[in-house]
Amino acid sequence: MEKETDLKRSVPVVLFNVDRRDRLVDYAVCHSDHECGDYLLQQAELALGGAYVPNESVFCLADAERTDNGLPELLDDYIRKSDIRELPSFDLRSLTFIHETTEGGLPEGMWAILEKTEQLLDDPDTRKALEAYHGYHERRENSMPERTVSAVRTDKGVLLFDDSGRGLQCLESYLQYHADRYFSPELHGLRRAGMNSSPKRRIICPIPLSPASVRQPSVPCTRTGRRSGGLSRPSACMPRTRRTKSPP
């Protein structure tokens, strides 16, 4: 990650996730190093809640032209024009590797996390283990017969959710949204909703968490107590799902 000095002087900082197909999947506006670190922690724990850690990058944008409701369109424009390649970034799998293998998990604050990721490249044995970790999750992501898709059937069609941490979070949030509004007249189309799962097809699902929104930014993440070995207890903003076992 480069241009650290410029970022340290810039507040707020926009952190946003881009998947392997160059799609914006999450973002947050952070006003301190601590908030940036909490966002990175949230993304790591979210990824570890799924069947694999996806091939995503977290980019850092300082001095954004806007941080209001037009921010998603601004970020989409950056991605479409490939302007993000010049931005500092974190590899999501490197973040989860640190979180799983380091005592206490990810350190607090983005700059401490940055220092930790740079240390990975200094040790040949750690670098080799990180490459194996990347390969493991790449194979998991591309192993279609072992993947699971959850389907929610409604009167208006079928929604598909993959088995990534983000997909599971979308599914849980979507079902909870409608459960909280079960008796609302505007949601009468879900009265005959049904669910089933299929391991045969992979769907990446950056769909709305509620019918009224197009894309929602990350909710604030409360840093929680860490277990030994770098595994954290689920935070308040995380669905309680299984963790992926990674190679030693």
C-alpha distance (Angstrom), angle and dihedral (degrees) to the residues before:
residue distance angle dihedral
M1 . . .
E2 3.80 . .
K3 3.80 138.3 .
E4 3.80 91.2 46.8
T5 3.80 93.4 153.7
D6 3.79 93.6 56.9
L7 3.78 91.2 48.3
K8 3.78 93.6 49.3
R9 3.78 89.3 56.8
S10 3.79 94.3 47.1
V11 3.79 124.2 85.2
P12 2.94 129.0 -150.9
V13 3.80 105.2 33.7
V14 3.79 122.6 -165.5
L15 3.79 115.4 -142.8
F16 3.79 116.4 -167.9
N17 3.80 137.4 173.0
V18 3.79 123.1 -131.2
D19 3.81 121.1 -171.0
R20 3.79 129.4 -143.3
R21 3.80 90.7 -86.5
D22 3.81 92.1 55.3
R23 3.79 95.2 -106.3
L24 3.77 126.0 144.1
V25 3.80 107.2 -119.7
D26 3.81 104.9 165.3
Y27 3.80 141.8 -1.7
A28 3.78 144.2 174.5
V29 3.80 137.9 -168.8
C30 3.81 108.4 -130.5
H31 3.81 125.8 -165.3
S32 3.80 99.7 -171.6
D33 3.78 143.4 26.4
H34 3.81 88.2 -105.3
E35 3.82 92.7 55.4
C36 3.81 90.2 48.6
G37 3.79 90.1 51.6
D38 3.79 91.7 49.3
Y39 3.80 90.5 52.5
L40 3.82 91.1 52.2
L41 3.81 90.0 47.5
Q42 3.79 90.7 50.5
Q43 3.80 91.7 50.8
A44 3.81 92.1 49.5
E45 3.80 93.7 49.4
L46 3.79 91.6 44.5
A47 3.82 91.3 52.7
L48 3.80 92.3 47.7
G49 3.80 89.7 54.6
G50 3.80 91.7 70.1
A51 3.78 136.8 67.6
Y52 3.80 91.5 -92.0
V53 3.79 141.5 2.2
P54 3.81 107.0 -102.7
N55 3.76 125.1 -131.0
E56 3.81 97.9 -102.0
S57 3.78 137.1 141.1
V58 3.80 128.1 -148.9
F59 3.80 110.7 -142.0
C60 3.79 126.9 -160.8
L61 3.80 120.2 -141.1
A62 3.80 119.2 -173.7
D63 3.79 124.7 -166.1
A64 3.80 94.1 15.3
E65 3.77 114.1 -164.9
R66 3.79 89.6 -123.7
T67 3.81 138.5 4.8
D68 3.81 98.7 -172.7
N69 3.80 129.3 95.9
G70 3.80 89.2 -58.6
L71 3.82 92.3 65.5
P72 3.84 95.9 95.9
E73 3.80 90.5 55.3
L74 3.80 90.1 47.8
L75 3.81 91.5 51.7
D76 3.80 91.9 45.6
D77 3.79 87.8 53.6
Y78 3.81 91.4 51.0
I79 3.80 90.4 50.6
R80 3.79 94.3 45.8
K81 3.81 91.8 52.3
S82 3.83 91.5 45.1
D83 3.80 89.7 -122.4
I84 3.80 90.5 135.8
R85 3.83 92.8 73.3
E86 3.80 88.4 78.5
L87 3.80 93.0 51.8
P88 3.81 124.5 96.3
S89 3.79 110.7 -102.4
F90 3.80 146.7 179.1
D91 3.78 124.0 -138.6
L92 3.82 108.0 -126.8
R93 3.81 93.9 -142.5
S94 3.79 90.3 53.3
L95 3.80 88.6 53.8
T96 3.80 93.4 50.9
F97 3.81 90.7 44.6
I98 3.79 90.2 57.0
H99 3.79 91.5 44.1
E100 3.81 92.7 52.3
T101 3.80 99.7 40.5
T102 3.80 104.8 35.0
E103 3.78 123.5 83.6
G104 3.80 105.4 -109.2
G105 3.81 93.2 13.0
L106 3.78 122.6 -117.5
P107 3.80 112.8 4.8
E108 3.78 120.0 -117.6
G109 3.78 116.9 -90.7
M110 3.80 131.6 27.9
W111 3.79 95.6 -101.2
A112 3.79 92.5 53.2
I113 3.81 88.3 49.8
L114 3.80 90.0 49.2
E115 3.79 91.1 52.7
K116 3.79 89.8 49.8
T117 3.82 93.4 51.1
E118 3.80 90.7 50.3
Q119 3.80 89.8 52.6
L120 3.80 89.1 59.4
L121 3.78 90.0 69.4
D122 3.80 94.1 50.2
D123 3.81 96.4 64.1
P124 3.84 116.2 64.3
D125 3.81 94.1 -155.0
T126 3.81 93.1 49.9
R127 3.79 90.7 45.6
K128 3.80 90.0 52.8
A129 3.81 91.2 49.1
L130 3.80 89.9 49.7
E131 3.81 91.0 52.4
A132 3.81 89.8 51.9
Y133 3.82 89.3 48.5
H134 3.80 90.8 52.5
G135 3.79 90.8 48.7
Y136 3.79 92.6 49.4
H137 3.81 94.4 54.0
E138 3.80 92.0 41.5
R139 3.80 89.4 57.0
R140 3.81 90.8 45.8
E141 3.80 91.2 51.4
N142 3.81 93.0 48.7
S143 3.81 96.9 42.0
M144 3.79 96.6 102.4
P145 3.85 98.5 178.2
E146 3.80 89.7 58.2
R147 3.80 96.1 46.6
T148 3.79 124.2 100.1
V149 3.78 129.7 -146.7
S150 3.80 121.5 -166.1
A151 3.80 117.3 -150.4
V152 3.79 126.8 -157.6
R153 3.80 111.9 -161.5
T154 3.80 117.6 -153.4
D155 3.79 135.9 166.9
K156 3.80 88.2 -97.7
G157 3.79 98.1 49.9
V158 3.81 142.1 -74.1
L159 3.80 126.8 -55.0
L160 3.81 117.5 -154.3
F161 3.81 124.9 -153.7
D162 3.80 124.4 -172.1
D163 3.81 125.8 -141.5
S164 3.79 98.0 -106.1
G165 3.78 117.5 115.4
R166 3.79 89.7 -104.5
G167 3.80 92.3 48.4
L168 3.80 91.6 51.3
Q169 3.79 90.5 47.6
C170 3.82 90.7 50.9
L171 3.80 90.2 50.0
E172 3.80 94.2 48.9
S173 3.81 92.8 44.7
Y174 3.80 92.5 47.1
L175 3.80 93.8 50.2
Q176 3.80 92.3 44.1
Y177 3.80 90.9 49.9
H178 3.78 91.4 56.2
A179 3.80 93.9 40.0
D180 3.81 88.9 56.7
R181 3.81 89.6 50.9
Y182 3.77 99.6 36.5
F183 3.80 94.6 131.2
S184 3.79 95.4 43.1
P185 3.85 111.5 118.9
E186 3.82 91.3 -139.7
L187 3.82 90.8 63.4
H188 3.79 98.3 47.1
G189 3.82 89.4 120.4
L190 3.79 90.6 75.8
R191 3.81 96.6 60.0
R192 3.78 90.4 101.3
A193 3.80 96.2 39.5
G194 3.78 117.0 147.1
M195 3.81 136.6 -178.1
N196 3.76 137.2 -144.7
S197 3.80 137.1 159.2
S198 3.77 133.4 -135.4
P199 3.81 127.6 -171.6
K200 3.79 92.6 -160.0
R201 3.79 105.2 81.7
R202 3.78 136.8 46.7
I203 3.80 119.5 -142.4
I204 3.79 123.7 175.8
C205 3.77 105.0 -148.2
P206 3.81 119.4 -161.0
I207 3.82 88.7 158.3
P208 3.80 126.3 146.2
L209 3.79 117.7 -78.6
S210 3.79 88.8 -142.8
P211 3.80 133.5 19.9
A212 3.81 91.9 -113.8
S213 3.81 97.0 58.2
V214 3.77 135.5 67.5
R215 3.78 98.3 -162.5
Q216 3.77 129.2 -11.1
P217 3.81 124.9 -149.7
S218 3.75 120.1 -126.3
V219 3.76 116.8 -76.3
P220 3.80 117.7 -122.7
C221 3.78 110.2 -81.7
T222 3.79 120.5 -141.0
R223 3.79 110.4 -142.3
T224 3.78 108.3 -125.4
G225 3.76 137.8 -161.9
R226 3.79 115.7 -73.3
R227 3.75 127.5 -129.9
S228 3.76 121.0 -140.8
G229 3.75 114.4 -84.9
G230 3.79 93.2 40.3
L231 3.81 97.5 -78.8
S232 3.79 113.4 135.3
R233 3.74 130.3 -151.4
P234 3.80 111.1 -110.4
S235 3.79 110.5 -85.7
A236 3.77 126.2 -134.6
C237 3.80 91.6 -95.9
M238 3.79 95.4 51.2
P239 3.80 130.7 87.9
R240 3.78 111.3 -123.3
T241 3.76 99.8 -114.1
R242 3.76 137.1 142.1
R243 3.78 123.6 -76.5
T244 3.78 123.2 -127.3
K245 3.77 115.4 -114.2
S246 3.77 109.3 -128.3
P247 3.78 130.2 -158.7
P248 3.80 116.6 -89.3
